[in-house]
Amino acid sequence: MVSLTEENYLKALYRLSQDKQEITVKDIAAQLDIKMPTVNSMIKKLAEKNY
């Protein structure tokens, strides 16, 4: 099951992917107004879950 936080990240990734081919941690952090290390941790968690 996807947590609300994970869902928010996935939605942000989707929105950003509509405008760009490459998405950076900085892009996600700016979109969600979250610090880059926090984004990095969540991206690793999502990758472990095969998202």
N, CA, C and O atoms as a Maestro MAE file, in Angstrom:
{
 s_m_m2io_version
 :::
 2.0.0
}

f_m_ct {
 s_m_title
 :::
 protein
 m_atom[204] {
  # First column is atom index #
  i_m_mmod_type
  r_m_x_coord
  r_m_y_coord
  r_m_z_coord
  i_m_residue_number
  s_m_chain_name
  s_m_pdb_residue_name
  s_m_pdb_atom_name
  i_m_atomic_number
  :::
  1 25 0.836 -1.181 0.000 1 A "MET " " N  " 7
  2 3 0.000 0.000 0.000 1 A "MET " " CA " 6
  3 2 0.888 1.255 0.000 1 A "MET " " C  " 6
  4 15 1.941 1.283 0.638 1 A "MET " " O  " 8
  5 25 0.463 2.243 -0.696 2 A "VAL " " N  " 7
  6 3 1.217 3.489 -0.827 2 A "VAL " " CA " 6
  7 2 0.787 4.465 0.261 2 A "VAL " " C  " 6
  8 15 -0.406 4.685 0.472 2 A "VAL " " O  " 8
  9 25 1.763 5.048 0.947 3 A "SER " " N  " 7
  10 3 1.438 6.056 1.966 3 A "SER " " CA " 6
  11 2 1.080 7.377 1.280 3 A "SER " " C  " 6
  12 15 1.340 7.568 0.093 3 A "SER " " O  " 8
  13 25 0.491 8.261 2.040 4 A "LEU " " N  " 7
  14 3 0.120 9.572 1.509 4 A "LEU " " CA " 6
  15 2 1.358 10.323 1.031 4 A "LEU " " C  " 6
  16 15 1.327 10.974 -0.014 4 A "LEU " " O  " 8
  17 25 2.434 10.236 1.781 5 A "THR " " N  " 7
  18 3 3.682 10.909 1.399 5 A "THR " " CA " 6
  19 2 4.216 10.347 0.083 5 A "THR " " C  " 6
  20 15 4.609 11.096 -0.811 5 A "THR " " O  " 8
  21 25 4.224 9.021 -0.020 6 A "GLU " " N  " 7
  22 3 4.690 8.395 -1.262 6 A "GLU " " CA " 6
  23 2 3.814 8.805 -2.438 6 A "GLU " " C  " 6
  24 15 4.311 9.065 -3.534 6 A "GLU " " O  " 8
  25 25 2.525 8.860 -2.206 7 A "GLU " " N  " 7
  26 3 1.599 9.285 -3.253 7 A "GLU " " CA " 6
  27 2 1.899 10.719 -3.698 7 A "GLU " " C  " 6
  28 15 1.866 11.019 -4.891 7 A "GLU " " O  " 8
  29 25 2.188 11.591 -2.752 8 A "ASN " " N  " 7
  30 3 2.520 12.980 -3.088 8 A "ASN " " CA " 6
  31 2 3.786 13.059 -3.950 8 A "ASN " " C  " 6
  32 15 3.847 13.838 -4.901 8 A "ASN " " O  " 8
  33 25 4.777 12.260 -3.616 9 A "TYR " " N  " 7
  34 3 6.003 12.219 -4.407 9 A "TYR " " CA " 6
  35 2 5.720 11.697 -5.812 9 A "TYR " " C  " 6
  36 15 6.204 12.256 -6.796 9 A "TYR " " O  " 8
  37 25 4.941 10.635 -5.904 10 A "LEU " " N  " 7
  38 3 4.628 10.059 -7.214 10 A "LEU " " CA " 6
  39 2 3.855 11.054 -8.078 10 A "LEU " " C  " 6
  40 15 4.098 11.157 -9.280 10 A "LEU " " O  " 8
  41 25 2.935 11.777 -7.469 11 A "LYS " " N  " 7
  42 3 2.187 12.799 -8.205 11 A "LYS " " CA " 6
  43 2 3.117 13.913 -8.684 11 A "LYS " " C  " 6
  44 15 3.000 14.387 -9.814 11 A "LYS " " O  " 8
  45 25 4.034 14.322 -7.818 12 A "ALA " " N  " 7
  46 3 4.994 15.370 -8.199 12 A "ALA " " CA " 6
  47 2 5.871 14.888 -9.347 12 A "ALA " " C  " 6
  48 15 6.134 15.635 -10.289 12 A "ALA " " O  " 8
  49 25 6.322 13.638 -9.268 13 A "LEU " " N  " 7
  50 3 7.133 13.073 -10.354 13 A "LEU " " CA " 6
  51 2 6.355 13.059 -11.659 13 A "LEU " " C  " 6
  52 15 6.896 13.382 -12.717 13 A "LEU " " O  " 8
  53 25 5.098 12.689 -11.581 14 A "TYR " " N  " 7
  54 3 4.264 12.672 -12.785 14 A "TYR " " CA " 6
  55 2 4.125 14.075 -13.378 14 A "TYR " " C  " 6
  56 15 4.316 14.272 -14.578 14 A "TYR " " O  " 8
  57 25 3.792 15.044 -12.526 15 A "ARG " " N  " 7
  58 3 3.633 16.429 -13.008 15 A "ARG " " CA " 6
  59 2 4.919 16.943 -13.642 15 A "ARG " " C  " 6
  60 15 4.895 17.542 -14.717 15 A "ARG " " O  " 8
  61 25 6.031 16.706 -12.978 16 A "LEU " " N  " 7
  62 3 7.322 17.174 -13.505 16 A "LEU " " CA " 6
  63 2 7.676 16.466 -14.807 16 A "LEU " " C  " 6
  64 15 8.286 17.066 -15.693 16 A "LEU " " O  " 8
  65 25 7.301 15.205 -14.928 17 A "SER " " N  " 7
  66 3 7.636 14.445 -16.139 17 A "SER " " CA " 6
  67 2 6.860 14.940 -17.356 17 A "SER " " C  " 6
  68 15 7.249 14.664 -18.490 17 A "SER " " O  " 8
  69 25 5.782 15.657 -17.134 18 A "GLN " " N  " 7
  70 3 5.008 16.207 -18.243 18 A "GLN " " CA " 6
  71 2 5.758 17.351 -18.928 18 A "GLN " " C  " 6
  72 15 5.537 17.628 -20.107 18 A "GLN " " O  " 8
  73 25 6.645 18.013 -18.182 19 A "ASP " " N  " 7
  74 3 7.383 19.160 -18.698 19 A "ASP " " CA " 6
  75 2 8.825 18.839 -19.078 19 A "ASP " " C  " 6
  76 15 9.410 19.524 -19.917 19 A "ASP " " O  " 8
  77 25 9.401 17.812 -18.474 20 A "LYS " " N  " 7
  78 3 10.820 17.524 -18.659 20 A "LYS " " CA " 6
  79 2 11.040 16.041 -18.897 20 A "LYS " " C  " 6
  80 15 10.238 15.203 -18.485 20 A "LYS " " O  " 8
  81 25 12.143 15.730 -19.571 21 A "GLN " " N  " 7
  82 3 12.523 14.327 -19.709 21 A "GLN " " CA " 6
  83 2 13.349 13.882 -18.505 21 A "GLN " " C  " 6
  84 15 13.230 12.743 -18.054 21 A "GLN " " O  " 8
  85 25 14.179 14.772 -17.992 22 A "GLU " " N  " 7
  86 3 15.000 14.464 -16.829 22 A "GLU " " CA " 6
  87 2 14.524 15.290 -15.644 22 A "GLU " " C  " 6
  88 15 14.321 16.499 -15.747 22 A "GLU " " O  " 8
  89 25 14.353 14.614 -14.527 23 A "ILE " " N  " 7
  90 3 13.901 15.274 -13.305 23 A "ILE " " CA " 6
  91 2 15.002 15.134 -12.268 23 A "ILE " " C  " 6
  92 15 15.511 14.036 -12.040 23 A "ILE " " O  " 8
  93 25 15.367 16.229 -11.647 24 A "THR " " N  " 7
  94 3 16.408 16.204 -10.629 24 A "THR " " CA " 6
  95 2 15.788 16.218 -9.222 24 A "THR " " C  " 6
  96 15 14.615 16.545 -9.040 24 A "THR " " O  " 8
  97 25 16.600 15.858 -8.259 25 A "VAL " " N  " 7
  98 3 16.168 15.939 -6.862 25 A "VAL " " CA " 6
  99 2 15.800 17.379 -6.536 25 A "VAL " " C  " 6
  100 15 14.852 17.631 -5.792 25 A "VAL " " O  " 8
  101 25 16.539 18.303 -7.084 26 A "LYS " " N  " 7
  102 3 16.265 19.731 -6.867 26 A "LYS " " CA " 6
  103 2 14.876 20.099 -7.389 26 A "LYS " " C  " 6
  104 15 14.155 20.859 -6.744 26 A "LYS " " O  " 8
  105 25 14.497 19.562 -8.557 27 A "ASP " " N  " 7
  106 3 13.169 19.820 -9.123 27 A "ASP " " CA " 6
  107 2 12.069 19.325 -8.189 27 A "ASP " " C  " 6
  108 15 11.086 20.024 -7.940 27 A "ASP " " O  " 8
  109 25 12.249 18.115 -7.679 28 A "ILE " " N  " 7
  110 3 11.245 17.521 -6.788 28 A "ILE " " CA " 6
  111 2 11.166 18.310 -5.486 28 A "ILE " " C  " 6
  112 15 10.075 18.594 -4.990 28 A "ILE " " O  " 8
  113 25 12.316 18.660 -4.939 29 A "ALA " " N  " 7
  114 3 12.351 19.436 -3.690 29 A "ALA " " CA " 6
  115 2 11.620 20.763 -3.857 29 A "ALA " " C  " 6
  116 15 10.873 21.181 -2.973 29 A "ALA " " O  " 8
  117 25 11.834 21.418 -4.982 30 A "ALA " " N  " 7
  118 3 11.167 22.695 -5.232 30 A "ALA " " CA " 6
  119 2 9.657 22.494 -5.395 30 A "ALA " " C  " 6
  120 15 8.865 23.279 -4.874 30 A "ALA " " O  " 8
  121 25 9.268 21.458 -6.105 31 A "GLN " " N  " 7
  122 3 7.848 21.174 -6.342 31 A "GLN " " CA " 6
  123 2 7.106 20.916 -5.034 31 A "GLN " " C  " 6
  124 15 5.980 21.377 -4.851 31 A "GLN " " O  " 8
  125 25 7.738 20.182 -4.134 32 A "LEU " " N  " 7
  126 3 7.086 19.790 -2.879 32 A "LEU " " CA " 6
  127 2 7.462 20.679 -1.692 32 A "LEU " " C  " 6
  128 15 6.937 20.503 -0.593 32 A "LEU " " O  " 8
  129 25 8.364 21.627 -1.912 33 A "ASP " " N  " 7
  130 3 8.854 22.514 -0.852 33 A "ASP " " CA " 6
  131 2 9.430 21.693 0.309 33 A "ASP " " C  " 6
  132 15 9.074 21.876 1.474 33 A "ASP " " O  " 8
  133 25 10.330 20.786 -0.062 34 A "ILE " " N  " 7
  134 3 10.980 19.882 0.881 34 A "ILE " " CA " 6
  135 2 12.484 19.951 0.628 34 A "ILE " " C  " 6
  136 15 12.916 20.229 -0.491 34 A "ILE " " O  " 8
  137 25 13.274 19.702 1.658 35 A "LYS " " N  " 7
  138 3 14.734 19.750 1.514 35 A "LYS " " CA " 6
  139 2 15.242 18.573 0.686 35 A "LYS " " C  " 6
  140 15 14.665 17.486 0.708 35 A "LYS " " O  " 8
  141 25 16.327 18.809 -0.040 36 A "MET " " N  " 7
  142 3 16.869 17.812 -0.951 36 A "MET " " CA " 6
  143 2 17.244 16.483 -0.277 36 A "MET " " C  " 6
  144 15 16.966 15.435 -0.858 36 A "MET " " O  " 8
  145 25 17.859 16.465 0.916 37 A "PRO " " N  " 7
  146 3 18.174 15.172 1.538 37 A "PRO " " CA " 6
  147 2 16.917 14.334 1.832 37 A "PRO " " C  " 6
  148 15 16.946 13.107 1.740 37 A "PRO " " O  " 8
  149 25 15.834 15.003 2.181 38 A "THR " " N  " 7
  150 3 14.575 14.308 2.437 38 A "THR " " CA " 6
  151 2 14.042 13.682 1.154 38 A "THR " " C  " 6
  152 15 13.566 12.547 1.151 38 A "THR " " O  " 8
  153 25 14.129 14.435 0.073 39 A "VAL " " N  " 7
  154 3 13.705 13.921 -1.236 39 A "VAL " " CA " 6
  155 2 14.566 12.720 -1.617 39 A "VAL " " C  " 6
  156 15 14.055 11.701 -2.082 39 A "VAL " " O  " 8
  157 25 15.854 12.847 -1.420 40 A "ASN " " N  " 7
  158 3 16.771 11.761 -1.766 40 A "ASN " " CA " 6
  159 2 16.401 10.473 -1.029 40 A "ASN " " C  " 6
  160 15 16.400 9.396 -1.624 40 A "ASN " " O  " 8
  161 25 16.092 10.580 0.242 41 A "SER " " N  " 7
  162 3 15.695 9.406 1.036 41 A "SER " " CA " 6
  163 2 14.417 8.773 0.487 41 A "SER " " C  " 6
  164 15 14.327 7.552 0.362 41 A "SER " " O  " 8
  165 25 13.442 9.602 0.165 42 A "MET " " N  " 7
  166 3 12.182 9.063 -0.338 42 A "MET " " CA " 6
  167 2 12.357 8.431 -1.719 42 A "MET " " C  " 6
  168 15 11.738 7.409 -2.015 42 A "MET " " O  " 8
  169 25 13.184 9.023 -2.552 43 A "ILE " " N  " 7
  170 3 13.435 8.442 -3.884 43 A "ILE " " CA " 6
  171 2 14.052 7.048 -3.714 43 A "ILE " " C  " 6
  172 15 13.705 6.121 -4.446 43 A "ILE " " O  " 8
  173 25 14.951 6.904 -2.764 44 A "LYS " " N  " 7
  174 3 15.543 5.587 -2.504 44 A "LYS " " CA " 6
  175 2 14.475 4.595 -2.047 44 A "LYS " " C  " 6
  176 15 14.464 3.446 -2.490 44 A "LYS " " O  " 8
  177 25 13.578 5.034 -1.164 45 A "LYS " " N  " 7
  178 3 12.501 4.164 -0.689 45 A "LYS " " CA " 6
  179 2 11.581 3.757 -1.837 45 A "LYS " " C  " 6
  180 15 11.186 2.596 -1.944 45 A "LYS " " O  " 8
  181 25 11.244 4.717 -2.690 46 A "LEU " " N  " 7
  182 3 10.378 4.405 -3.829 46 A "LEU " " CA " 6
  183 2 11.063 3.436 -4.787 46 A "LEU " " C  " 6
  184 15 10.422 2.541 -5.338 46 A "LEU " " O  " 8
  185 25 12.352 3.616 -4.980 47 A "ALA " " N  " 7
  186 3 13.111 2.716 -5.856 47 A "ALA " " CA " 6
  187 2 13.126 1.299 -5.279 47 A "ALA " " C  " 6
  188 15 13.011 0.324 -6.022 47 A "ALA " " O  " 8
  189 25 13.266 1.188 -3.967 48 A "GLU " " N  " 7
  190 3 13.244 -0.131 -3.320 48 A "GLU " " CA " 6
  191 2 11.899 -0.820 -3.498 48 A "GLU " " C  " 6
  192 15 11.826 -2.049 -3.531 48 A "GLU " " O  " 8
  193 25 10.827 -0.026 -3.614 49 A "LYS " " N  " 7
  194 3 9.485 -0.570 -3.825 49 A "LYS " " CA " 6
  195 2 9.163 -0.729 -5.324 49 A "LYS " " C  " 6
  196 15 8.040 -1.066 -5.697 49 A "LYS " " O  " 8
  197 25 10.164 -0.480 -6.160 50 A "ASN " " N  " 7
  198 3 10.038 -0.629 -7.620 50 A "ASN " " CA " 6
  199 2 9.047 0.331 -8.272 50 A "ASN " " C  " 6
  200 15 8.340 -0.040 -9.209 50 A "ASN " " O  " 8
  201 25 8.998 1.570 -7.771 51 A "TYR " " N  " 7
  202 3 8.148 2.584 -8.396 51 A "TYR " " CA " 6
  203 2 8.904 3.265 -9.471 51 A "TYR " " C  " 6
  204 15 8.371 4.159 -10.128 51 A "TYR " " O  " 8
  :::
 }
 m_bond[203] {
  # First column is bond index #
  i_m_from
  i_m_to
  i_m_order
  :::
  1 1 2 1
  2 2 3 1
  3 3 4 2
  4 3 5 1
  5 5 6 1
  6 6 7 1
  7 7 8 2
  8 7 9 1
  9 9 10 1
  10 10 11 1
  11 11 12 2
  12 11 13 1
  13 13 14 1
  14 14 15 1
  15 15 16 2
  16 15 17 1
  17 17 18 1
  18 18 19 1
  19 19 20 2
  20 19 21 1
  21 21 22 1
  22 22 23 1
  23 23 24 2
  24 23 25 1
  25 25 26 1
  26 26 27 1
  27 27 28 2
  28 27 29 1
  29 29 30 1
  30 30 31 1
  31 31 32 2
  32 31 33 1
  33 33 34 1
  34 34 35 1
  35 35 36 2
  36 35 37 1
  37 37 38 1
  38 38 39 1
  39 39 40 2
  40 39 41 1
  41 41 42 1
  42 42 43 1
  43 43 44 2
  44 43 45 1
  45 45 46 1
  46 46 47 1
  47 47 48 2
  48 47 49 1
  49 49 50 1
  50 50 51 1
  51 51 52 2
  52 51 53 1
  53 53 54 1
  54 54 55 1
  55 55 56 2
  56 55 57 1
  57 57 58 1
  58 58 59 1
  59 59 60 2
  60 59 61 1
  61 61 62 1
  62 62 63 1
  63 63 64 2
  64 63 65 1
  65 65 66 1
  66 66 67 1
  67 67 68 2
  68 67 69 1
  69 69 70 1
  70 70 71 1
  71 71 72 2
  72 71 73 1
  73 73 74 1
  74 74 75 1
  75 75 76 2
  76 75 77 1
  77 77 78 1
  78 78 79 1
  79 79 80 2
  80 79 81 1
  81 81 82 1
  82 82 83 1
  83 83 84 2
  84 83 85 1
  85 85 86 1
  86 86 87 1
  87 87 88 2
  88 87 89 1
  89 89 90 1
  90 90 91 1
  91 91 92 2
  92 91 93 1
  93 93 94 1
  94 94 95 1
  95 95 96 2
  96 95 97 1
  97 97 98 1
  98 98 99 1
  99 99 100 2
  100 99 101 1
  101 101 102 1
  102 102 103 1
  103 103 104 2
  104 103 105 1
  105 105 106 1
  106 106 107 1
  107 107 108 2
  108 107 109 1
  109 109 110 1
  110 110 111 1
  111 111 112 2
  112 111 113 1
  113 113 114 1
  114 114 115 1
  115 115 116 2
  116 115 117 1
  117 117 118 1
  118 118 119 1
  119 119 120 2
  120 119 121 1
  121 121 122 1
  122 122 123 1
  123 123 124 2
  124 123 125 1
  125 125 126 1
  126 126 127 1
  127 127 128 2
  128 127 129 1
  129 129 130 1
  130 130 131 1
  131 131 132 2
  132 131 133 1
  133 133 134 1
  134 134 135 1
  135 135 136 2
  136 135 137 1
  137 137 138 1
  138 138 139 1
  139 139 140 2
  140 139 141 1
  141 141 142 1
  142 142 143 1
  143 143 144 2
  144 143 145 1
  145 145 146 1
  146 146 147 1
  147 147 148 2
  148 147 149 1
  149 149 150 1
  150 150 151 1
  151 151 152 2
  152 151 153 1
  153 153 154 1
  154 154 155 1
  155 155 156 2
  156 155 157 1
  157 157 158 1
  158 158 159 1
  159 159 160 2
  160 159 161 1
  161 161 162 1
  162 162 163 1
  163 163 164 2
  164 163 165 1
  165 165 166 1
  166 166 167 1
  167 167 168 2
  168 167 169 1
  169 169 170 1
  170 170 171 1
  171 171 172 2
  172 171 173 1
  173 173 174 1
  174 174 175 1
  175 175 176 2
  176 175 177 1
  177 177 178 1
  178 178 179 1
  179 179 180 2
  180 179 181 1
  181 181 182 1
  182 182 183 1
  183 183 184 2
  184 183 185 1
  185 185 186 1
  186 186 187 1
  187 187 188 2
  188 187 189 1
  189 189 190 1
  190 190 191 1
  191 191 192 2
  192 191 193 1
  193 193 194 1
  194 194 195 1
  195 195 196 2
  196 195 197 1
  197 197 198 1
  198 198 199 1
  199 199 200 2
  200 199 201 1
  201 201 202 1
  202 202 203 1
  203 203 204 2
  :::
 }
}
